Amino acid sequence: MNHSSASTPSQSVSLKLTLAALGVVYGDIGTSPLYALRECFTAPHGVAPTPDNILGVLSLMFWTLVFVVSLKYVILIMRADNNGEGGILALTALTLRYWKGDARKVWWLVVLGIFGAALFYGDGIITPAISVLSAVEGLEIVSDVFKPYIIPSTIVILIALFSMQRKGTASVGALFGPIMLLWFSSLAVLGFLEIIQQPSVLKAIIPFYAIEFLITNKFHAFLVLGSVVLVMTGSEALYTDMGHFGKRPIQIAWFYLVGPAIVINYFGQGALLISRPEAVANPFYLLAPEWALVPLVMLATAAAIIASQAVISGAFSLTRQAIQLGFCPRMEIDHTSEEEVGQIYVPWVNWTLLTAIIGLVLGFQSSSNLAAAYGVAATGMMIISTFFAFVAMKHMWNWGRLGKWGTWMSIVGFLSIDIIFFSATAIKIPQGGWFPIVVGFSIFTLMSTWKRGRELIAERMKPDLLEIDDFLMMIDPKNSSPSNSLFRVPGTAVFMTSHQIGVPPALLHNLKHNKVVHERIVLLTLVVEDVPYIRDHDRVRVQDLGSNFFRVVAQYGFKEDPNVPKILEHCHPYGLDFNEMETTFFLGRETLIPSKDKAKKRFSMASWREKLFISMLRNSRSATDFFRIPSNRVIEIGTQLNL
């Protein structure tokens, strides 16, 4: 009795997290039954809905869910966490921590990680469009009268969804879990009622039917894999959102509810098609009795909105990680909750996503057309995630010689599956698969240009850095004549610098023009580590440089927002106290000029990339706002640089 009582709180917490995970993690993969099986038979490369083909497609779907979702993601890749955090950028940082190689190899790993993140945005644009549109299309089954209103209704729902983002998800988040619980329960019930009418459909669990389908249909079967892949889109969310809920709740939700409910529904749709092949036009909605159609459309729309919300939140989170890791310019980031640090709103990303999604809906007009664009980005991202995850796990688990062979066998096995699915979806590029690829390459160009541009700025400024010892000797009154002596004015000057060595240019410029040095000088450097969070007692390192000069290095995780005033508070145990009214912050602002020196060009960027980087720099959020520095205490000092 005592043991049972003691375990109850833990079980209660686990159940709450599991319910919450339903509402965030499984929205995307949970709405795939709306269109996945249908596309295997109605897409341009679909097969005829004969009993043998139906069993073969269902068998492929079942074993795809087993191998890719259950085994690879839920069991294996979720073990490759970065201090509890998942996602492509967190995984990139984790892999780089263990990777042993020269700088060139490291750079290519960074490039690969950036490209994976870019593909996430391409996939994320399609998810809200196809999920909401496929849900609203159920109105066609109710009555043809609703057909002209499907596109306008979809756009109205999407505009309402994106408009609510600035208020945060806390107010509606409590509803997400119960709604998705009802959704998955409905999937299971609808599928089960049809399976008992046609129990022979359960034979599809035997892998023989998948193998026979591939052998019989040959290349046509390979093309069908481009639609089968739709059953696993959203798998990346299981890993990406691991930091919000932990591994266990996500695993419990999949194995005890989500996975079984999805499989039962797919088999129910297959049973319906065996009995009524003409139902192939929309087997999901035709599972429901006529009286339940309208409530099912409403429930499906709610599930689609929740699936879209998960992708939008993921895009916000990924953008913040990209900013912190130096892959993206500073942007305005609003915190929508005082309790949950992960609840953020990024206005530019929000409205850019909405514009692109509305363009998709208007351009493709139906979920079937959108399905042709879906899957290319997802499978590309899966290949990158698989490679990174197993490289990281090889070092994390220290498997030794046997583990080395096991790692490579696992990599080859899972990568082979990923590459096959990617190849099958690549066939759909002319029909719409080009869209996420174009989006991915566009974002990759922006992110890689920003990363390289910041590196070039650091390289150009490094030769001009003066050693701190030389600077201290230069301002020492003992080494100055009375006519050249410097005044130490009262107060504290904090100079923000990206270098942990030398004297920042802003300090030298201030000295050159104003001929004064503050009584106390603090050189502050913010460093983003490859972990999600830094403990408070590890936040700052303070070094006394002499002559009342101090160097402060503050560490942040890639999921944290820098806050300079709070950093200064952490300096109190080191004997550094700051009075805001007596503290002035000096920031450097670079004015960039495209390089015309041909010798430099060989080690720089193409002219169009230089101009792109300069434009990004001009439009990035000001350092004052981003670092939360009191604006009335800031002095910016400009520096002109040739790229």
Buried (B, 14 or more C-beta within 10 A) or exposed (E): EEEEEEEEEEEEEBEEBBBBBBBBBBBBBBBBBBBBBBBBBBBEBBBEBEBBBBBBBBBBBBBBBBBBBBBBBBBBBBEBBBBBBBBBBBBBBBBBBEBEEEEEEBBEBBBBBBBBBBBBBBBBBBBBBBBBBBBBBBBBBBEEEBEEEBBEBBBEBBEEBBEBBEEBBEEBBEEBBEBBBBBBEBBBBBBBBBBEEBEEBBEBBBEEBBBBBBEEBEEBBBBBBBBBBBBBBBBBBBBBBBBBBBBEBBBBBBEEBBBBBBBBBBBBBBBBBBEEBEBBEBBBBBBBEEEBBBEBBEBBBBBBBBBBBBBBBBBBBBBBBBBBBBBBBBBEBEEBBEEBEBBBBBBBBBEBBBEBBBEBBEEBEBBBBBBBBBBBBBBBBBBBBBBBBBBBBBBBEEBEEEBEEBBEEBBEBBBEBBBBBBEBBBBBBEBBBBBBBEBBBEBBBBBBBBBBBBEBBEEBBEEEBBEBEEBBEBBEEEEEEEEEEBEBEEEBBBBBBBBEEBBBBBBBBBBEEEEEBBEBBBBBBBEBBBBBBBEEEEBBBBBEBEBBBBBBBBBBBBBBBBBBBEBBBBBEEBEBEBEEEEBBBBBBEBEBEBBEEEEEBEEBBEEEBBBBBBEBBEEBBBBBEBBBBEEEBBEEBEBEBBB
